[in-house]
Every structure is written in structure tokens, then in C-alpha cells.
Amino acid sequence: MNVVGVIGGGVMGVGVAQNLAESGFEVILIDLADAVLERARTDIKNNLRFQGLLNQSGRRSDVGETMQRIAFTTSYEGLARADFVIENVVEKWEVKKQVYPLLEQHCPAHCVFAANTSAIPITRIAAVTRRAPQVIGIHFMNPVPMKKTVEVIKGFHTTEATIEITAGLLQRMGKDFVLVNDSPGFVSNRVLMLTINEAINLVQEQVSSAEQVDQIFKSCFGHKMGPLETADLIGLDTILYSIEVLQECFADSKYRPSPLLKKMVDAGLHGRKSGRGFYHYPTH
């Protein structure tokens, strides 16, 4: 397994592509917009140059060598050589489901499809393909190159062979994983999205400030980041889309998105990637 397609040049796609290239894979990074790909190229180069990230062998990555392993393109044709594809498009089913017919058209028969999704069920994704046994979920955490463990999700049809192939890829990336069965939101986001949403409600109700919420979780529970700092890191738009998926799948009012969350997303306050969420961030 040498060639990996990465679909989507946003925050997660950039992190996945970088981590793969640092691990020696040839990467084909695909997005619909040239501007997104150019920003992805810049972000990966800056990450390698300025953040001092170490690759999985413990050596500093050579920027030039790593960048040469990544092809940036709007065309799916290069996926004819792909052994594995990781899809990272926006957390909206109407958008996500349009990607898989393109993958079917261009990828070889042996290629595994991995969905890097926050909440959408893997079995639902597999149902729009003709290779459901080769569809699996990999829930990477942000920032991808710095997070040691991922959540792997077995869909209804996912085979043991697909799990073994995925485990091999993750091992080369230096990742451990926890394997769970399919459910909307899986384990991590069934819990995390409720926590973040309720923390936002507390701010909306003026029970506390964002800083106070996060301080309680860090000081009292020993968390490295509070729930609202985490929300800004993930992206408030992604939080909203994910909890809307949970609300739709479970038809349970406990997943009702906070009105403040919806308002902030409408206002373009998406967290770190937009420069402002519950906190302010420097923009490049």
C-alpha cells in the first residue's frame, strides 16, 4: 500500500495528507477549488517549517521531500492508482454522499474507502457504494499529526480484511486505534457533542463565561483543553453539523443545537480557522 487519496483540503484533509506524506505514502489531495488546494499547500509547508513537528520515526521531516510526496489536484483521475482513500469533506450528508460515486468511478477494485466523519453512520455511507465490505470509518482527531490515537468504526458490512488493511495504514502513520461498532456519532462524539452543546448553553444563559467553563474542566478534571476551546479547535460549523446529524438520527430533543451555536455559525465565528469563536486567534 503506497498511494493514498485524501478527499477534501480543509483542516482535517490538510492534517491527514501531511501525516501520510511524513509517513512515506504518496498522497493525492483532492478538492473542488484551486484556492483551497493552494491554501492547503501553504498550510502543510508552514506546519512542516515552523511548528517543528516530528515524524513518526522521531526525526524532523524534510520539508522538500515531504511536499514532493503530495499531489494537489481537482481531478479524481489520479485515484486509479490509489490503494486507500480517506474522505474528509464537510459534515453534511447531501455533500458527502456525492463523493462516493466519483470514488467508485475512478478507484481500483481493491481500494478501501475510509470516511473521516464526526457523526454520519458508516453503514449509511457504505450503502451508496458497491463495495460496502471495503468501507470503514476513521475518526481522526485535530491536529492530526500530533494525535496518537484515532477512533475506527466498523460498519455493518465492514470485513476483518478491511480492518486489517486499515490497521496497517494507521501503524505506518504512527497511530494507535480503538475499534468500535457503528452508531451515529460513534463513542467520542456521542459524548463530546452533548458536552460542548451544553457548555454553549451555559454561556448563552450567562451562568458563566467561556473562560470559566473551560477553567473548571481543566482545573477540576485535569482536561488539557476545556469544551469550548475544543469546540473552537474542531470548528463551530463542524460542531453544529455533527449535532444536527445526531438530532436527525436519534430524533431526540437532547441533541437540539444551542441557539447561540447556530447564531455564531451564521455570523461566521467558526473558531480557530476563522480567527474567532469563543476566543480570538491570530490570522495569517
Secondary structure, 3 states (H helix, E strand, C coil): CCEEEEECCCHHHHHHHHHHHHCCCEEEEECCCHHHHHHHHHHHHHHHHHCCCECCCCCECCHHHHHHCEEEECCCHHHHHCCEEEECCCCCHHHHCCHHHHHHHHCCCCCEEEECCCCCCHHHHHCCCCCHHHEEEEECCCCHHHCCEEEEEECCCCCHHHHHHHHHHHHHCCCEEEEEECCCCCCHHHHHHHHHHHHHHHHHCCCCCHHHHHHHHHHHHCCCCCHHHHHHHHCHHHHHHHHHHHHHHHCCHHHCCCHHHHHHHHCCCCEHHHCECCCECCCC
